[in-house]
Amino acid sequence: MKIGYARVSSDDQNLDLQRDALRLAGCERVYEEKESGGKVDRPELLRLFEALRPGDTLVVWRLDRLGRSLKHLIETVEQLEALGVGFQSVTEAVDTTTSGGKLVFHIFAALAEFERTLIRERTRAGLKAARARGRHGGRPRLLSEDKRRMAQALRDDPSQSVAAICKTLGIARTTFYRYTRGKKVEP
């Protein structure tokens, strides 16, 4: 069975164009949604996924109606594939129920993976170059070495409470524990 999914971003937009295209594509049922594509939880899309059965085909008017990004679209189509459900986009002529459609979609997926790998490699190279110039990433330390030693010394004084130590040093409890946990006072 072909099941359609139509989505517009706001109430003032019209679903007629998508509805007509999905009926023309042979959809027996059409789930309609008026939600932003950026929203993770789209109630009608969730209802649609619950209704899908192996052998069904999910049909959309355009790819951007289903996925917020290429990555999200690929993940969604992979979910469909795991359910034994095909995917079809009317406008882009993508149809994973055919071998050619699967090829096109896997090319999209490969390009997205390639892009993620390039971004990861550029990030690592940038961090390595920054370290070579003496720069280190991450958050700046909240306690200097002197303040850390003072916190440890105060921790070992039984008359001092953690709350008092934190107030004296102007730090939160989590910071105190992060810098003093399991460490001995050093002279």
Secondary structure as UniProt FT lines:
FT   STRAND          2..8
FT   TURN            11..12
FT   HELIX           16..24
FT   TURN            25..26
FT   STRAND          29..34
FT   TURN            37..38
FT   HELIX           43..51
FT   TURN            54..55
FT   STRAND          57..60
FT   HELIX           63..65
FT   HELIX           70..83
FT   STRAND          86..89
FT   TURN            90..93
FT   STRAND          94..95
FT   TURN            96..97
FT   HELIX           99..132
FT   TURN            133..134
FT   HELIX           145..155
FT   TURN            158..159
FT   HELIX           162..169
FT   HELIX           173..180
FT   TURN            181..182
//
